[in-house]
Amino acid sequence: MNITLDQLMKIMPQARTQLAQNFLDEFNAQMPQYSIDSPLRAAAYLAQGAYESGELRELVENMYYTTQQRLQQVWPTRFPTVDSATPYIKNPEKLGDFVYANRMGNGDVASGDGYRYRGRGWFNGTGKAFYQEMTNLTQHDFITNPDDMAIPQYAVLSACKEWDDSNLNQYADTGDFTRITRIINGGLTGLNGRLVYYLKAKTALGVDS
């Protein structure tokens, strides 16, 4: 199947047209290589990315938070109290280094890995281990140049690889969008918002709901 710009813009009306075109070219080139080649599979893949990337407006994770309450919503176990969240308000680097320390291949807080390897790309791939995996796959050095993960070619490839590694086509085929969300997100954060994009994507691609 081939996705059109009109279809993509119906899913992501707030995306900038030229950037959407750049991503569209990559979608049509790369998705078939990972068997994301039916309207139902494409709808799930595009819906997840539309949410994760904020309709291509947040290809690098925004870690600037202005309220303690929002931090508690996003990371409830990290910030069990208002006081525990206060030092991280309006301090994205400090926040990233703390919440992503000592996991996903990152070093400790002092290493700076948490913020350096925050989410980037169509699915917001996160963590030094992920950046190393993409470096191994492409021979492009994302460890030294992490911002390059937001370039359309690599942003789409990283999401296709994550999709394929997790065998998500099988869940897309059965319409198990919640299961896909849990695997990509590690939980069900933003499920309702993702479902809105899923409905938009299915409609745009002609999938019978």
ABEGO torsion letter per residue (X at the ends): XBBBAAAAAAABAABBAAAAAAAAAAAAAAAAAAGBABAAAAAAAAAAAAAAAGGGABABBBABBABAAAAAAABAAABABAAAAAAABGBAAAAAAAAABGBGGBBBAAAGAAAAABBBEAAGBBEAAAAAAAAAAAGBBAAABAAAAABAAAAAAAAAAAAAAAGAAAAAAAGBAAAAAAAAAGBABGAAAAAAAAAAAAAAAGBBX
